[in-house]
Amino acid sequence: MQKFIGDQNLKVLNHKEEVISFKCELQENLQKAMKEFVEEHPNWDQYRILQAAIAGFLMQKGFQNRDLTRLYIGNMFSMNFKD
């Protein structure tokens, strides 16, 4: 995966390797915190953080989907689920 620093296009991968790009503006303090986290945890990058955060948010709000669950667990525990 590529690393994201600053205001660039993000690429989100699902288990079918499809890529969806979107532009995301972050508050400066959030970006700094994410950058510090990535520097301290080299097995994480900004894509993985955002994917885990979005998937976790949707799951907490009651969205139930097997692919979403796989994405969340895969990001949280560095797993890659293939069908």
Backbone atoms as SQL, in Angstrom:
CREATE TABLE atoms (id INTEGER PRIMARY KEY, chain TEXT, resi INTEGER, resn TEXT, atom TEXT, x REAL, y REAL, z REAL);
INSERT INTO atoms VALUES
  (1, 'A', 1, 'MET', 'N', 0.824, -1.189, 0.000),
  (2, 'A', 1, 'MET', 'CA', 0.000, 0.000, 0.000),
  (3, 'A', 1, 'MET', 'C', 0.867, 1.251, 0.000),
  (4, 'A', 2, 'GLN', 'N', 0.348, 2.300, -0.574),
  (5, 'A', 2, 'GLN', 'CA', 1.051, 3.561, -0.588),
  (6, 'A', 2, 'GLN', 'C', 0.766, 4.304, 0.706),
  (7, 'A', 3, 'LYS', 'N', 1.649, 5.221, 1.050),
  (8, 'A', 3, 'LYS', 'CA', 1.410, 6.038, 2.232),
  (9, 'A', 3, 'LYS', 'C', 0.763, 7.342, 1.836),
  (10, 'A', 4, 'PHE', 'N', -0.049, 7.889, 2.715),
  (11, 'A', 4, 'PHE', 'CA', -0.763, 9.138, 2.487),
  (12, 'A', 4, 'PHE', 'C', -0.209, 10.190, 3.426),
  (13, 'A', 5, 'ILE', 'N', 0.321, 11.246, 2.876),
  (14, 'A', 5, 'ILE', 'CA', 0.770, 12.374, 3.691),
  (15, 'A', 5, 'ILE', 'C', 0.206, 13.628, 3.045),
  (16, 'A', 6, 'GLY', 'N', -0.565, 14.357, 3.797),
  (17, 'A', 6, 'GLY', 'CA', -1.156, 15.582, 3.272),
  (18, 'A', 6, 'GLY', 'C', -2.502, 15.337, 2.633),
  (19, 'A', 7, 'ASP', 'N', -2.862, 16.244, 1.756),
  (20, 'A', 7, 'ASP', 'CA', -4.183, 16.266, 1.151),
  (21, 'A', 7, 'ASP', 'C', -4.122, 15.647, -0.244),
  (22, 'A', 8, 'GLN', 'N', -4.107, 14.319, -0.324),
  (23, 'A', 8, 'GLN', 'CA', -4.007, 13.613, -1.594),
  (24, 'A', 8, 'GLN', 'C', -5.204, 12.692, -1.746),
  (25, 'A', 9, 'ASN', 'N', -5.295, 12.030, -2.894),
  (26, 'A', 9, 'ASN', 'CA', -6.371, 11.062, -3.088),
  (27, 'A', 9, 'ASN', 'C', -6.084, 9.802, -2.290),
  (28, 'A', 10, 'LEU', 'N', -7.105, 9.273, -1.648),
  (29, 'A', 10, 'LEU', 'CA', -6.989, 8.030, -0.895),
  (30, 'A', 10, 'LEU', 'C', -7.498, 6.895, -1.760),
  (31, 'A', 11, 'LYS', 'N', -6.908, 5.755, -1.624),
  (32, 'A', 11, 'LYS', 'CA', -7.366, 4.577, -2.345),
  (33, 'A', 11, 'LYS', 'C', -7.800, 3.546, -1.325),
  (34, 'A', 12, 'VAL', 'N', -9.017, 3.056, -1.455),
  (35, 'A', 12, 'VAL', 'CA', -9.577, 2.102, -0.519),
  (36, 'A', 12, 'VAL', 'C', -9.709, 0.775, -1.245),
  (37, 'A', 13, 'LEU', 'N', -9.133, -0.280, -0.675),
  (38, 'A', 13, 'LEU', 'CA', -9.176, -1.591, -1.300),
  (39, 'A', 13, 'LEU', 'C', -10.191, -2.475, -0.593),
  (40, 'A', 14, 'ASN', 'N', -11.018, -3.151, -1.362),
  (41, 'A', 14, 'ASN', 'CA', -11.871, -4.162, -0.758),
  (42, 'A', 14, 'ASN', 'C', -11.288, -5.520, -1.095),
  (43, 'A', 15, 'HIS', 'N', -11.914, -6.592, -0.669),
  (44, 'A', 15, 'HIS', 'CA', -11.326, -7.914, -0.850),
  (45, 'A', 15, 'HIS', 'C', -11.242, -8.336, -2.303),
  (46, 'A', 16, 'LYS', 'N', -11.918, -7.657, -3.211),
  (47, 'A', 16, 'LYS', 'CA', -11.854, -7.976, -4.637),
  (48, 'A', 16, 'LYS', 'C', -10.805, -7.148, -5.347),
  (49, 'A', 17, 'GLU', 'N', -9.982, -6.402, -4.604),
  (50, 'A', 17, 'GLU', 'CA', -8.931, -5.572, -5.155),
  (51, 'A', 17, 'GLU', 'C', -9.465, -4.418, -6.001),
  (52, 'A', 18, 'GLU', 'N', -10.725, -4.051, -5.843),
  (53, 'A', 18, 'GLU', 'CA', -11.264, -2.890, -6.528),
  (54, 'A', 18, 'GLU', 'C', -10.802, -1.647, -5.789),
  (55, 'A', 19, 'VAL', 'N', -10.529, -0.577, -6.511),
  (56, 'A', 19, 'VAL', 'CA', -10.026, 0.649, -5.901),
  (57, 'A', 19, 'VAL', 'C', -11.025, 1.772, -6.127),
  (58, 'A', 20, 'ILE', 'N', -11.345, 2.456, -5.062),
  (59, 'A', 20, 'ILE', 'CA', -12.211, 3.630, -5.119),
  (60, 'A', 20, 'ILE', 'C', -11.412, 4.779, -4.524),
  (61, 'A', 21, 'SER', 'N', -11.264, 5.847, -5.278),
  (62, 'A', 21, 'SER', 'CA', -10.489, 6.996, -4.802),
  (63, 'A', 21, 'SER', 'C', -11.422, 8.107, -4.361),
  (64, 'A', 22, 'PHE', 'N', -11.019, 8.819, -3.327),
  (65, 'A', 22, 'PHE', 'CA', -11.755, 9.995, -2.900),
  (66, 'A', 22, 'PHE', 'C', -10.783, 10.964, -2.235),
  (67, 'A', 23, 'LYS', 'N', -11.153, 12.204, -2.240),
  (68, 'A', 23, 'LYS', 'CA', -10.314, 13.226, -1.611),
  (69, 'A', 23, 'LYS', 'C', -10.828, 13.451, -0.195),
  (70, 'A', 24, 'CYS', 'N', -9.911, 13.519, 0.737),
  (71, 'A', 24, 'CYS', 'CA', -10.290, 13.637, 2.139),
  (72, 'A', 24, 'CYS', 'C', -9.493, 14.757, 2.777),
  (73, 'A', 25, 'GLU', 'N', -10.185, 15.749, 3.314),
  (74, 'A', 25, 'GLU', 'CA', -9.516, 16.814, 4.044),
  (75, 'A', 25, 'GLU', 'C', -9.574, 16.480, 5.533),
  (76, 'A', 26, 'LEU', 'N', -8.423, 16.557, 6.172),
  (77, 'A', 26, 'LEU', 'CA', -8.331, 16.253, 7.599),
  (78, 'A', 26, 'LEU', 'C', -7.923, 17.503, 8.364),
  (79, 'A', 27, 'GLN', 'N', -8.433, 17.615, 9.563),
  (80, 'A', 27, 'GLN', 'CA', -7.974, 18.682, 10.432),
  (81, 'A', 27, 'GLN', 'C', -6.498, 18.448, 10.724),
  (82, 'A', 28, 'GLU', 'N', -5.773, 19.520, 10.900),
  (83, 'A', 28, 'GLU', 'CA', -4.329, 19.414, 11.082),
  (84, 'A', 28, 'GLU', 'C', -3.960, 18.534, 12.274),
  (85, 'A', 29, 'ASN', 'N', -4.682, 18.665, 13.392),
  (86, 'A', 29, 'ASN', 'CA', -4.334, 17.866, 14.578),
  (87, 'A', 29, 'ASN', 'C', -4.599, 16.375, 14.339),
  (88, 'A', 30, 'LEU', 'N', -5.617, 16.055, 13.566),
  (89, 'A', 30, 'LEU', 'CA', -5.892, 14.648, 13.242),
  (90, 'A', 30, 'LEU', 'C', -4.804, 14.097, 12.334),
  (91, 'A', 31, 'GLN', 'N', -4.392, 14.876, 11.356),
  (92, 'A', 31, 'GLN', 'CA', -3.330, 14.434, 10.453),
  (93, 'A', 31, 'GLN', 'C', -2.020, 14.233, 11.210),
  (94, 'A', 32, 'LYS', 'N', -1.697, 15.146, 12.124),
  (95, 'A', 32, 'LYS', 'CA', -0.466, 15.008, 12.912),
  (96, 'A', 32, 'LYS', 'C', -0.511, 13.744, 13.773),
  (97, 'A', 33, 'ALA', 'N', -1.648, 13.506, 14.405),
  (98, 'A', 33, 'ALA', 'CA', -1.786, 12.316, 15.246),
  (99, 'A', 33, 'ALA', 'C', -1.642, 11.047, 14.415),
  (100, 'A', 34, 'MET', 'N', -2.254, 11.034, 13.225),
  (101, 'A', 34, 'MET', 'CA', -2.166, 9.865, 12.362),
  (102, 'A', 34, 'MET', 'C', -0.721, 9.657, 11.900),
  (103, 'A', 35, 'LYS', 'N', -0.023, 10.739, 11.557),
  (104, 'A', 35, 'LYS', 'CA', 1.371, 10.646, 11.126),
  (105, 'A', 35, 'LYS', 'C', 2.251, 10.101, 12.253),
  (106, 'A', 36, 'GLU', 'N', 2.048, 10.590, 13.474),
  (107, 'A', 36, 'GLU', 'CA', 2.816, 10.091, 14.619),
  (108, 'A', 36, 'GLU', 'C', 2.539, 8.616, 14.871),
  (109, 'A', 37, 'PHE', 'N', 1.270, 8.223, 14.751),
  (110, 'A', 37, 'PHE', 'CA', 0.917, 6.817, 14.957),
  (111, 'A', 37, 'PHE', 'C', 1.620, 5.934, 13.930),
  (112, 'A', 38, 'VAL', 'N', 1.603, 6.339, 12.666),
  (113, 'A', 38, 'VAL', 'CA', 2.237, 5.558, 11.601),
  (114, 'A', 38, 'VAL', 'C', 3.745, 5.472, 11.818),
  (115, 'A', 39, 'GLU', 'N', 4.351, 6.564, 12.287),
  (116, 'A', 39, 'GLU', 'CA', 5.792, 6.540, 12.562),
  (117, 'A', 39, 'GLU', 'C', 6.134, 5.574, 13.691),
  (118, 'A', 40, 'GLU', 'N', 5.244, 5.460, 14.680),
  (119, 'A', 40, 'GLU', 'CA', 5.482, 4.563, 15.813),
  (120, 'A', 40, 'GLU', 'C', 5.059, 3.125, 15.520),
  (121, 'A', 41, 'HIS', 'N', 4.189, 2.923, 14.534),
  (122, 'A', 41, 'HIS', 'CA', 3.680, 1.592, 14.180),
  (123, 'A', 41, 'HIS', 'C', 3.864, 1.375, 12.683),
  (124, 'A', 42, 'PRO', 'N', 5.061, 0.942, 12.268),
  (125, 'A', 42, 'PRO', 'CA', 5.366, 0.848, 10.839),
  (126, 'A', 42, 'PRO', 'C', 4.515, -0.161, 10.060),
  (127, 'A', 43, 'ASN', 'N', 3.833, -1.054, 10.747),
  (128, 'A', 43, 'ASN', 'CA', 2.963, -1.995, 10.046),
  (129, 'A', 43, 'ASN', 'C', 1.609, -1.372, 9.694),
  (130, 'A', 44, 'TRP', 'N', 1.371, -0.136, 10.104),
  (131, 'A', 44, 'TRP', 'CA', 0.164, 0.604, 9.771),
  (132, 'A', 44, 'TRP', 'C', 0.514, 1.710, 8.783),
  (133, 'A', 45, 'ASP', 'N', -0.455, 2.084, 7.944),
  (134, 'A', 45, 'ASP', 'CA', -0.330, 3.278, 7.123),
  (135, 'A', 45, 'ASP', 'C', -1.672, 4.001, 7.157),
  (136, 'A', 46, 'GLN', 'N', -1.735, 5.165, 6.530),
  (137, 'A', 46, 'GLN', 'CA', -2.947, 5.975, 6.603),
  (138, 'A', 46, 'GLN', 'C', -4.138, 5.273, 5.966),
  (139, 'A', 47, 'TYR', 'N', -3.903, 4.487, 4.920),
  (140, 'A', 47, 'TYR', 'CA', -5.004, 3.765, 4.281),
  (141, 'A', 47, 'TYR', 'C', -5.612, 2.755, 5.252),
  (142, 'A', 48, 'ARG', 'N', -4.741, 2.025, 5.909),
  (143, 'A', 48, 'ARG', 'CA', -5.212, 1.003, 6.846),
  (144, 'A', 48, 'ARG', 'C', -5.973, 1.636, 8.011),
  (145, 'A', 49, 'ILE', 'N', -5.473, 2.760, 8.520),
  (146, 'A', 49, 'ILE', 'CA', -6.153, 3.455, 9.614),
  (147, 'A', 49, 'ILE', 'C', -7.545, 3.899, 9.183),
  (148, 'A', 50, 'LEU', 'N', -7.632, 4.551, 8.021),
  (149, 'A', 50, 'LEU', 'CA', -8.937, 5.043, 7.553),
  (150, 'A', 50, 'LEU', 'C', -9.908, 3.901, 7.256),
  (151, 'A', 51, 'GLN', 'N', -9.411, 2.833, 6.645),
  (152, 'A', 51, 'GLN', 'CA', -10.286, 1.691, 6.367),
  (153, 'A', 51, 'GLN', 'C', -10.824, 1.092, 7.666),
  (154, 'A', 52, 'ALA', 'N', -9.946, 0.894, 8.647),
  (155, 'A', 52, 'ALA', 'CA', -10.382, 0.331, 9.924),
  (156, 'A', 52, 'ALA', 'C', -11.360, 1.268, 10.630),
  (157, 'A', 53, 'ALA', 'N', -11.085, 2.569, 10.586),
  (158, 'A', 53, 'ALA', 'CA', -11.958, 3.537, 11.256),
  (159, 'A', 53, 'ALA', 'C', -13.343, 3.588, 10.619),
  (160, 'A', 54, 'ILE', 'N', -13.397, 3.637, 9.300),
  (161, 'A', 54, 'ILE', 'CA', -14.695, 3.697, 8.614),
  (162, 'A', 54, 'ILE', 'C', -15.469, 2.399, 8.822),
  (163, 'A', 55, 'ALA', 'N', -14.781, 1.269, 8.668),
  (164, 'A', 55, 'ALA', 'CA', -15.454, -0.015, 8.864),
  (165, 'A', 55, 'ALA', 'C', -15.955, -0.151, 10.303),
  (166, 'A', 56, 'GLY', 'N', -15.125, 0.232, 11.273),
  (167, 'A', 56, 'GLY', 'CA', -15.534, 0.159, 12.675),
  (168, 'A', 56, 'GLY', 'C', -16.721, 1.057, 12.965),
  (169, 'A', 57, 'PHE', 'N', -16.725, 2.262, 12.419),
  (170, 'A', 57, 'PHE', 'CA', -17.842, 3.188, 12.599),
  (171, 'A', 57, 'PHE', 'C', -19.134, 2.585, 12.044),
  (172, 'A', 58, 'LEU', 'N', -19.071, 2.071, 10.825),
  (173, 'A', 58, 'LEU', 'CA', -20.275, 1.499, 10.215),
  (174, 'A', 58, 'LEU', 'C', -20.782, 0.290, 11.001),
  (175, 'A', 59, 'MET', 'N', -19.875, -0.536, 11.488),
  (176, 'A', 59, 'MET', 'CA', -20.289, -1.692, 12.279),
  (177, 'A', 59, 'MET', 'C', -20.941, -1.245, 13.583),
  (178, 'A', 60, 'GLN', 'N', -20.384, -0.221, 14.233),
  (179, 'A', 60, 'GLN', 'CA', -20.977, 0.294, 15.473),
  (180, 'A', 60, 'GLN', 'C', -22.369, 0.864, 15.241),
  (181, 'A', 61, 'LYS', 'N', -22.601, 1.382, 14.057),
  (182, 'A', 61, 'LYS', 'CA', -23.901, 1.977, 13.728),
  (183, 'A', 61, 'LYS', 'C', -24.893, 0.930, 13.212),
  (184, 'A', 62, 'GLY', 'N', -24.498, -0.340, 13.254),
  (185, 'A', 62, 'GLY', 'CA', -25.428, -1.412, 12.939),
  (186, 'A', 62, 'GLY', 'C', -25.401, -1.929, 11.515),
  (187, 'A', 63, 'PHE', 'N', -24.481, -1.443, 10.691),
  (188, 'A', 63, 'PHE', 'CA', -24.389, -1.937, 9.329),
  (189, 'A', 63, 'PHE', 'C', -23.747, -3.312, 9.368),
  (190, 'A', 64, 'GLN', 'N', -24.441, -4.303, 8.844),
  (191, 'A', 64, 'GLN', 'CA', -23.955, -5.677, 8.902),
  (192, 'A', 64, 'GLN', 'C', -23.686, -6.185, 7.496),
  (193, 'A', 65, 'ASN', 'N', -22.440, -6.547, 7.258),
  (194, 'A', 65, 'ASN', 'CA', -22.025, -7.021, 5.952),
  (195, 'A', 65, 'ASN', 'C', -20.758, -7.841, 6.149),
  (196, 'A', 66, 'ARG', 'N', -20.723, -9.039, 5.570),
  (197, 'A', 66, 'ARG', 'CA', -19.578, -9.930, 5.745),
  (198, 'A', 66, 'ARG', 'C', -18.287, -9.302, 5.208),
  (199, 'A', 67, 'ASP', 'N', -18.352, -8.657, 4.044),
  (200, 'A', 67, 'ASP', 'CA', -17.159, -8.032, 3.468),
  (201, 'A', 67, 'ASP', 'C', -16.635, -6.913, 4.368),
  (202, 'A', 68, 'LEU', 'N', -17.540, -6.138, 4.942),
  (203, 'A', 68, 'LEU', 'CA', -17.148, -5.064, 5.852),
  (204, 'A', 68, 'LEU', 'C', -16.472, -5.643, 7.095),
  (205, 'A', 69, 'THR', 'N', -17.031, -6.697, 7.635),
  (206, 'A', 69, 'THR', 'CA', -16.448, -7.346, 8.808),
  (207, 'A', 69, 'THR', 'C', -15.055, -7.875, 8.490),
  (208, 'A', 70, 'ARG', 'N', -14.891, -8.494, 7.324),
  (209, 'A', 70, 'ARG', 'CA', -13.575, -8.992, 6.924),
  (210, 'A', 70, 'ARG', 'C', -12.572, -7.860, 6.786),
  (211, 'A', 71, 'LEU', 'N', -13.003, -6.756, 6.193),
  (212, 'A', 71, 'LEU', 'CA', -12.120, -5.608, 6.022),
  (213, 'A', 71, 'LEU', 'C', -11.686, -5.072, 7.381),
  (214, 'A', 72, 'TYR', 'N', -12.630, -4.925, 8.292),
  (215, 'A', 72, 'TYR', 'CA', -12.325, -4.400, 9.625),
  (216, 'A', 72, 'TYR', 'C', -11.356, -5.319, 10.364),
  (217, 'A', 73, 'ILE', 'N', -11.676, -6.591, 10.426),
  (218, 'A', 73, 'ILE', 'CA', -10.825, -7.544, 11.150),
  (219, 'A', 73, 'ILE', 'C', -9.469, -7.658, 10.467),
  (220, 'A', 74, 'GLY', 'N', -9.474, -7.694, 9.144),
  (221, 'A', 74, 'GLY', 'CA', -8.214, -7.771, 8.417),
  (222, 'A', 74, 'GLY', 'C', -7.312, -6.593, 8.699),
  (223, 'A', 75, 'ASN', 'N', -7.871, -5.396, 8.752),
  (224, 'A', 75, 'ASN', 'CA', -7.066, -4.210, 9.045),
  (225, 'A', 75, 'ASN', 'C', -6.607, -4.193, 10.492),
  (226, 'A', 76, 'MET', 'N', -7.461, -4.566, 11.404),
  (227, 'A', 76, 'MET', 'CA', -7.104, -4.516, 12.816),
  (228, 'A', 76, 'MET', 'C', -6.036, -5.544, 13.181),
  (229, 'A', 77, 'PHE', 'N', -6.067, -6.697, 12.527),
  (230, 'A', 77, 'PHE', 'CA', -5.173, -7.785, 12.912),
  (231, 'A', 77, 'PHE', 'C', -4.216, -8.204, 11.800),
  (232, 'A', 78, 'SER', 'N', -4.025, -7.349, 10.805),
  (233, 'A', 78, 'SER', 'CA', -3.095, -7.607, 9.695),
  (234, 'A', 78, 'SER', 'C', -3.379, -8.934, 9.009),
  (235, 'A', 79, 'MET', 'N', -4.639, -9.208, 8.779),
  (236, 'A', 79, 'MET', 'CA', -5.036, -10.435, 8.093),
  (237, 'A', 79, 'MET', 'C', -5.497, -10.094, 6.689),
  (238, 'A', 80, 'ASN', 'N', -5.358, -11.047, 5.783),
  (239, 'A', 80, 'ASN', 'CA', -5.836, -10.875, 4.426),
  (240, 'A', 80, 'ASN', 'C', -6.756, -12.044, 4.099),
  (241, 'A', 81, 'PHE', 'N', -8.055, -11.774, 4.043),
  (242, 'A', 81, 'PHE', 'CA', -9.038, -12.810, 3.784),
  (243, 'A', 81, 'PHE', 'C', -9.295, -12.914, 2.293),
  (244, 'A', 82, 'LYS', 'N', -9.111, -14.080, 1.744),
  (245, 'A', 82, 'LYS', 'CA', -9.444, -14.332, 0.334),
  (246, 'A', 82, 'LYS', 'C', -10.529, -15.388, 0.303),
  (247, 'A', 83, 'ASP', 'N', -11.438, -15.259, -0.671),
  (248, 'A', 83, 'ASP', 'CA', -12.522, -16.260, -0.803),
  (249, 'A', 83, 'ASP', 'C', -11.975, -17.575, -1.263);
